């Protein structure tokens, strides 16, 4: 019996080739274009939703598959965008791609696909979903330069059991070659960047439309005032560009780096050392931890972890913390690294891996 797959198609080359590969494997394909950010709020996007939809339509016409449109803009605003705003307002640096996958692509979209009696959903993510016995395991993609398992750590067994990742075993260059060979109309389209479903923006201007900026002082670690910042929400730990304080007030000429955000004093603390002691740490605490396999691992857990998307995984030991001393009140996890890590950023994700590339789970850095 032919299996039915509902694929999320964005108009980009990755999801388009994913649809093609599934079609070649004999699946019955229905494409769904998710509109999760209203067009009237998208005027300065470099790649508008209208163009993306036109590209998705052209690909589906080429492949002779049906295309549906579903609008999750309300859910996106309430569960992804508002979360992002709240995090920035609290002085943290959120990861909306993680929340978008959790709340939209692998919740709302999956639920919608089930109403269409789908056997599976599929996306253009670079990751691998491998069945081992009665468990689904999430692995890094073969193309490590494009691997997106970091953004998928919130997926559990219920989501993975319904999910296909057709690009997990393919190199990005091969995806482009496949698209060009079969003459997909978007084979040379630029990859999308920026905020999930919102796209590329002038970040400071965009965020200022939704949050009130609170300018304050930029000061050195020793307390010397160097200038003014536009609002702590616009800066992140380790940042070098865009500070506008090079060589001011008699300080020696050298790059400045954000080493701390003082929320109480509304001060941005900077230093002329990319590896200043305030930026380096061998440990972190995280909450909102999710394990891909439903059974939690034994602790202490020796594994690998990374604290940002492009980082190489680092050896660490994860221990569970108990607020009230009982397992029922577990809230926090501590992660201790073998080597100091630079710019561990509250609000970002720490994601755990086994040595063979299996994504074990992750959490939010506190």
C-alpha positions in Angstrom: 0.0 0.0 0.0 1.4 3.4 -1.0 2.3 5.6 2.0 1.1 9.2 2.1 3.6 11.9 3.0 2.7 15.5 3.8 5.8 17.6 3.1 6.3 21.1 4.3 7.5 23.1 1.3 9.0 26.6 1.7 9.8 27.5 -1.8 13.5 26.8 -1.2 15.7 24.2 -2.9 16.0 21.9 0.2 12.4 21.2 0.7 11.8 21.0 -3.0 14.5 18.3 -3.5 13.1 16.5 -0.4 9.7 16.3 -2.2 11.4 15.0 -5.4 13.3 12.3 -3.5 10.2 11.1 -1.7 8.3 11.0 -5.0 11.1 8.9 -6.6 10.8 6.5 -3.6 7.2 5.9 -4.4 5.4 7.8 -1.8 2.2 9.7 -2.4 3.1 13.3 -1.8 1.0 16.3 -0.8 2.9 19.6 -0.3 1.9 22.2 2.3 3.1 25.8 2.3 3.0 27.2 5.8 2.2 30.9 6.1 3.2 31.8 9.6 4.0 35.5 9.4 1.4 37.9 7.9 2.4 39.7 4.7 1.6 43.1 6.0 4.3 42.7 8.6 6.7 41.5 6.0 7.3 44.5 3.9 11.0 44.8 4.2 11.8 41.1 3.9 14.4 40.3 1.2 12.5 37.3 0.2 8.7 37.8 0.7 6.2 35.1 1.5 4.6 35.9 -1.9 7.7 35.0 -3.8 8.3 31.9 -1.7 4.8 30.8 -2.4 5.3 31.4 -6.1 8.4 29.3 -6.0 6.7 26.5 -4.1 3.8 26.6 -6.6 6.3 26.4 -9.5 8.1 23.4 -8.0 4.8 21.5 -7.3 3.7 22.2 -10.8 6.9 20.8 -12.1 6.6 17.7 -9.9 2.9 17.3 -10.5 2.0 17.3 -6.8 -0.8 19.1 -5.1 -0.1 22.2 -3.0 -2.1 23.4 0.0 -1.7 26.5 2.1 -2.2 26.5 5.8 -1.9 29.6 8.1 -0.4 29.2 11.6 0.3 32.9 12.1 -1.7 33.1 15.3 0.1 30.1 16.8 3.4 31.4 15.6 2.8 34.8 17.2 1.7 33.4 20.5 4.2 30.6 20.9 7.3 31.6 19.0 7.4 35.3 18.4 6.1 36.3 21.8 8.5 33.9 23.4 11.3 35.7 21.4 10.2 39.1 22.5 9.9 38.0 26.2 13.4 36.6 26.1 15.0 39.7 24.6 13.1 41.9 27.1 14.5 39.8 29.9 18.1 40.3 28.7 18.5 36.8 27.2 19.3 35.8 23.6 16.6 33.4 22.4 16.7 30.7 19.7 13.4 31.1 17.8 14.3 28.3 15.4 14.2 25.8 18.2 10.8 27.0 19.3 9.5 27.2 15.8 10.3 23.5 15.2 8.8 22.5 18.5 5.6 24.5 18.3 4.9 24.9 14.6 6.6 22.4 12.3 6.4 19.4 14.6 3.2 20.2 16.5 0.7 22.3 14.4 1.9 21.0 11.1 2.1 17.4 12.3 -1.4 17.6 13.8 -2.7 19.1 10.5 -1.1 16.3 8.5 -2.8 13.7 10.7 -6.2 15.2 9.8 -5.2 14.4 6.2 -4.6 10.8 7.2 -0.9 11.1 6.5 1.4 8.2 7.3 4.4 10.7 7.6 5.4 14.3 7.5 8.6 15.4 5.9 10.8 18.5 5.9 13.9 19.7 4.2 16.0 19.6 7.4 19.5 18.1 7.3 19.2 15.5 10.0 18.7 11.7 10.2 15.9 9.8 11.9 17.0 6.2 12.5 14.8 3.4 13.9 16.6 1.2 16.4 14.3 -1.5 17.8 11.2 0.3 19.0 13.0 3.6 19.4 13.5 6.5 17.0 16.9 8.1 17.2 17.9 11.5 16.0 21.3 11.7 14.4 23.4 14.4 12.8 23.2 14.7 9.0 25.9 13.3 6.8 26.7 16.8 5.7 28.1 18.1 9.0 28.4 21.6 7.6 24.6 21.7 7.1 23.5 19.5 10.0 20.4 21.0 11.8 19.9 18.5 14.6 20.9 21.3 17.0 17.5 22.9 16.3 15.6 19.6 16.6 16.5 18.5 20.1 12.9 19.1 21.4 11.5 16.3 19.1 10.4 13.2 21.0 9.3 9.7 20.0 5.8 10.8 19.0 7.2 13.3 16.5 10.0 11.2 15.1 7.8 8.2 14.5 5.9 10.3 12.0 8.8 12.2 10.4 11.0 11.7 7.4 14.2 13.7 6.7 15.0 12.9 3.0 18.2 15.1 3.0 19.9 13.5 6.0 22.2 11.3 3.9 22.9 13.8 1.2 25.5 16.6 0.8 24.2 20.1 0.2 26.2 20.3 -3.1 24.4 17.2 -4.3 21.0 18.7 -3.4 21.9 21.6 -5.7 23.0 19.3 -8.4 19.8 17.2 -8.2 17.7 20.3 -8.4 19.6 21.6 -11.5 19.6 18.2 -13.2 15.8 17.9 -13.1 15.5 21.6 -13.8 13.6 22.6 -10.7 12.7 26.3 -11.2 14.4 27.3 -7.9 17.6 25.3 -8.3 19.8 28.4 -7.9 17.7 30.2 -5.3 19.6 31.7 -2.4 19.3 29.8 0.9 17.0 31.6 3.3 18.5 33.1 6.5 17.2 35.2 9.4 14.4 34.5 11.8 12.3 31.4 11.2 9.4 32.3 8.8 10.2 36.0 9.1 13.4 36.1 7.1 16.3 38.5 6.9 15.8 41.8 8.7 17.7 44.8 9.9 17.6 43.3 13.4 17.8 46.5 15.5 15.1 48.3 13.5 12.8 45.2 13.5 13.1 44.5 17.2 12.5 48.2 18.0 9.1 47.9 16.4 8.0 45.6 19.2 10.1 46.3 22.3 11.0 49.6 23.9 14.7 50.1 23.8 16.4 51.4 27.0 19.7 53.1 26.1 22.5 53.1 28.7 26.2 53.2 29.3 28.9 51.1 27.8 31.6 50.7 30.4 34.9 48.8 30.8 35.3 46.1 33.4 37.0 48.7 35.6 34.1 51.0 35.3 35.3 53.6 32.7 32.4 54.9 30.6 33.2 54.6 26.9 29.9 55.5 25.3 26.3 54.7 25.0 24.5 51.5 24.0 21.1 51.5 22.2 19.5 48.9 24.5 20.9 45.7 26.0 18.6 43.5 23.9 20.5 44.5 20.8 23.8 42.9 22.0 25.0 39.4 22.9 28.0 38.0 24.8 31.2 37.9 22.8 29.9 40.5 20.3 32.6 42.7 18.6 30.9 44.4 15.7 28.6 47.4 16.1 29.7 48.8 19.4 31.1 52.0 18.0 33.7 52.6 20.7 37.0 51.8 19.1 39.9 53.7 20.6 37.8 56.1 22.6 38.7 58.1 25.7 42.4 57.3 25.6 42.1 53.5 25.7 44.6 51.6 23.6 43.4 50.9 20.1 42.1 47.3 20.0 38.8 45.6 19.4 36.2 45.7 22.2 34.0 42.7 23.1 30.9 42.4 25.1 31.7 40.4 28.2 28.7 41.0 30.4 25.2 42.6 30.5 24.4 44.3 33.8 20.6 44.3 33.8 20.3 46.1 37.1 22.4 49.0 36.1 21.5 48.8 32.4 25.2 48.7 31.5 27.0 46.9 28.7 30.3 45.7 30.0 33.2 45.5 27.5 36.8 44.4 27.4 39.6 44.4 24.9 40.2 40.7 25.2 38.3 38.1 23.0 38.9 35.5 25.7 38.4 37.7 28.8 37.8 35.8 32.0 34.2 37.0 32.1 33.6 35.4 28.7 35.2 32.0 29.6 33.5 29.3 31.7 33.8 25.6 32.2 30.2 25.1 33.4 26.6 26.2 32.9 23.1 25.4 34.2 20.2 24.7 31.9 16.5 24.1 32.3 13.6 23.2 30.0 15.6 20.0 29.2 14.2 17.6 26.8 15.5 14.1 26.0 14.8 12.6 22.5 14.4 9.1 23.8 11.7 9.1 26.5 13.8 7.2 29.1 16.2 9.7 30.7 19.8 8.7 30.6 21.7 7.7 33.8 23.6 10.5 35.5 26.2 11.7 35.6 26.1 11.6 31.8 29.4 11.8 29.9 28.7 13.0 26.4 29.4 15.9 24.0 27.6 19.2 23.9 27.6 22.4 22.0 26.3 25.8 23.1 25.8 27.3 19.6 24.9 26.0 16.2 28.3 26.2 14.5 30.3 25.0 17.4 32.2 21.7 17.4 30.8 19.4 20.1 32.8 19.6 23.4 33.3 16.8 26.0 31.3 17.4 29.1 29.6 15.8 32.1 25.9 16.4 32.7 24.4 16.1 36.2 20.8 16.5 37.4 20.0 19.0 40.1 17.2 18.5 42.6 15.6 21.6 44.1 13.9 19.8 47.0 16.1 16.8 47.1 13.5 14.4 45.4 13.3 13.2 41.9 9.8 14.6 41.6 11.1 18.2 41.9 13.9 18.0 39.3 14.3 21.4 37.7 17.9 22.0 36.6 20.9 20.3 35.0 24.5 21.3 35.4 26.9 20.9 32.5 30.7 20.8 33.2 33.0 21.0 30.3 36.5 19.6 30.0 37.8 22.9 28.5 36.6 26.5 29.1 33.9 27.6 26.7 33.6 31.1 25.3 30.5 33.3 25.6 28.0 30.8 27.1 24.8 32.8 26.4 21.7 32.7 28.5 18.6 31.9 26.4 20.5 29.9 23.8 20.4 26.1 23.5 22.9 23.6 24.8 22.5 20.3 22.9 23.9 17.0 23.9 25.4 14.3 21.6 26.8 10.8 21.8 30.2 10.1 20.2 28.5 8.5 17.1 26.5 11.7 16.3 23.2 10.8 18.0 21.4 13.9 19.3 20.4 12.9 22.9 18.5 16.1 23.8 19.2 19.6 25.1 18.0 22.5 27.2 18.0 26.3 27.6 21.0 27.9 29.0 20.2 29.9 32.2 
